[in-house]
Amino acid sequence: MSATVESTAAPACAQATSLFQHPLLEEPPTSNAPAAERRQAAMLARRAEEVCATCPLMQNCLYDAVVKYDVDGFAAGTTRRQRNEIRASLGVTVAPEDFDTLAGVTARHRQVDHDEVVRLRNANPHESLEMLAQRLGCSLSTVKRHLRRARNETKVTPIRKPQTVSMRQVMEAFRRVVLPAAASQTRRAA
């Protein structure tokens, strides 16, 4: 599929919001949940898999859900557990979103990681120190203290570069993790 078609196509899940936002897909039932609830969740997952399989954005969605974002619920033909298995097989770590920081919620007397202050400053040199302090949920003087310490240190801890994973690697891991499970469910249903 060409890049122009992919970039202008709408995701299939946007047309099936009631399915993808169903509480049983958002938070699947545990093994001790009633059998009817587990069956309904399995049926919803199969329908969602079918929708994802026909979506022109499925590969990009899967890549983003595995490599870039820690999303909940059902995404790109996978459950959270399956995405975690794929990440583990690829050695990928995705940090959960910090919604408090994004929303500007700050906690008083929160311990601030020195390396995080330095990393944020290096990643956002255009931002004021006040903005960094707000983002970190600390005072301006705390940010200044950490940056002063970083300047005075002779050895600064290097920032680990994230491992880059290709689309091909993600798709191979998807086939190893998700497709055998789908085949075994089909055999059990028959």
Secondary structure as UniProt FT lines:
FT   HELIX           3..8
FT   HELIX           12..15
FT   HELIX           17..20
FT   HELIX           23..26
FT   TURN            31..32
FT   HELIX           35..54
FT   TURN            56..57
FT   HELIX           58..63
FT   HELIX           64..68
FT   TURN            76..77
FT   HELIX           80..90
FT   HELIX           99..103
FT   TURN            108..109
FT   HELIX           114..123
FT   TURN            125..126
FT   HELIX           129..136
FT   HELIX           140..152
FT   HELIX           167..189
//
